[in-house]
Amino acid sequence: MNTIVVGNPKSKHTIMSGESAEVKEKIYMDLNVIVCLPRELIVKIISKVDTRSLSIIRTVDCYWQQLIDDNHLKARVFYSDCHPRVDKPNRQKVVDRYHSSTRQWIKTFSDKGAKLVEKLDMMLGSKFFPERLFLSIAKILVKAEIFLCKESTTISHLDKLIDASFSHYGSHLVTVSCDGIAKIHELVDEKWQEKAIIRHDKGISCAKFSPDENHFVTSSNDGSVQIWELVGRQWQQKTIIQYSDNVSSVSFSLNGKYLITTSKDTTAKIHELVDGKWQENTIIEHSGGIIRAKFSPTGNHLVTTSYDKTAQIWELADDKKWQRKIVIQHSNWVVDACFSPNGNYLATASFDKSAQVWRLVKKQWQPNTILYHSKGILAANFSPNGNHLVTASSDKTAKIWGFVDGQWKKKAIIKHDRWINCANFSPDENHLVTASNDTTAQIWGLVHGQWKKKVIIEHNGIIESANFSLDGNHLVTASYDKTAQIWGLVRGQWEKKGIITHDDWIRCASFSLDGTHILTTSCDKTTKIWALKSQ
């Protein structure tokens, strides 16, 4: 009798010819543990089996393959890599989006779209349908070497557009204009319908959806913040927060329960959602105007940065009030700050040419590393898994730092001829893009632990933004030359796959959650949504 020991050696579970269904089910569960191991360990396990019978190993492999198919492990890992700050997708929202637009988009994307839709329709009842859907879309997008960009919707304002963005699951979008108006649109029956118009007396500085898409907030130079709630299918104004000066930033916690708003009047206000109502929880004070505030991914800390040359870290106490934990001192304005994905590190960026990294040790924040540039640092961002950090400076460089032996060490210097406007990691951390006023963007890749320049993207005007798709395989740049360029990985190399044009500067461009559409915002007073098609 041939025998292979699997799972926990102490349990002595075996695979044998003619075994019962109950035993097979137990072995199936043991394999569920093994299949999640690194490949090297799996190879070692197979090499140590009691019998080298090819037929038995083939049987084991059959169980393994069935396990992978049934539990969609590959799709789950893919989704986890692309959405590192989201525990799991909201299944119903993804299914609704699939029925309202994604299904039709897949059908018309290429000549193979109809067959893919048939397969996806059969998976609709699966617990892991969202993961399988995103993986399937990523595969067909990667295989397309050229994109045809079809304009599907145009949203117009009376003045220049400042910004536009999708809600997290893509069922809503917001456009913001210099005319002091924000418009919310909803995707209904494959068409974007205007659902609400939000008005301020002066320009809108920021507009954001809550992570669950049920709330929306705008801030303005008129000193007010408006909070709106989705009730049924209609947006209703719920709360107005007043300041004595311009409102500089707004930010929701990841669970959507807290909202922090900041102002140049030196205060920030934290509001908490209690029994469906937003209630003031804590007021934060600086001695100078507050530039921005961010919650940690864990939601129990937040940071504020200010013109008073300090950053403050606050913690959510047991009584549900926010308490100041530490004040970080710089010698010039602190313009940016960010938490690592696990919430254990914080980096501050200052015009004093330094970025300070602090570490949370036994519930206490302690200084860890100081990073330097030759001029003021404009921004700092951790990579999605927290292994790298990028700083962008007015010295025309961006520096990539890696975590080595408990400290942050310089890994690469990216040089531009003029100011760098953004520096973003891809969701899988394999690439980084910088966009500059020198009319170029650079993509760098992580190769065997070393950062290498992969390609230089050229425009005929300033590049204001560069954003990866959530699968990390595509990138879109927005430029003052009135174009947006789409780049993608083709057989391991970055190549231009499409171009979008407007009648005036394009301020920003971004992908939808599933990567099927691109949103561009232009000074020609329009925001446009483009559906990607295979040539």
Secondary structure, DSSP 8 states (H G I E B T S, - for coil): ---EEES-GGGTEEE-TT--HHHHHHHHHHHHHHTTS-HHHHHHHHHT-S---HHHHHHHHHHHHHHHHHHTHHHHHHHHHH-TT-SS--HHHHHHHIIIIIHHHHHHHSTTHHHHHHHHHHTTTSTTHHHHHHHHHHHHHHH-SSEEEEEEEEEE-SS-EEEEEE-TTSSEEEEEETTSEEEEEEEETTEEEEEEEEE-SS-EEEEEE-TTSSEEEEEETTSEEEEEEEETTEEEEEEEEE-SS-EEEEEE-TTSSEEEEEETTSEEEEEEEETTEEEEEEEEE-SS-EEEEEE-TTSSEEEEEETTSEEEEEEE-TTS-EEEEEEEE-SS-EEEEEE-TTSSEEEEEETTSEEEEEEEETTEEEEEEEEE-SS-EEEEEE-TTSSEEEEEETTSEEEEEEEETTEEEEEEEEE-SS-EEEEEE-TTSSEEEEEETTSEEEEEEEETTEEEEEEEEE-SS-EEEEEE-TTSSEEEEEETTSEEEEEEEETTEEEEEEEEE-SS-EEEEEE-TTSSEEEEEETTSEEEEEEEEE-
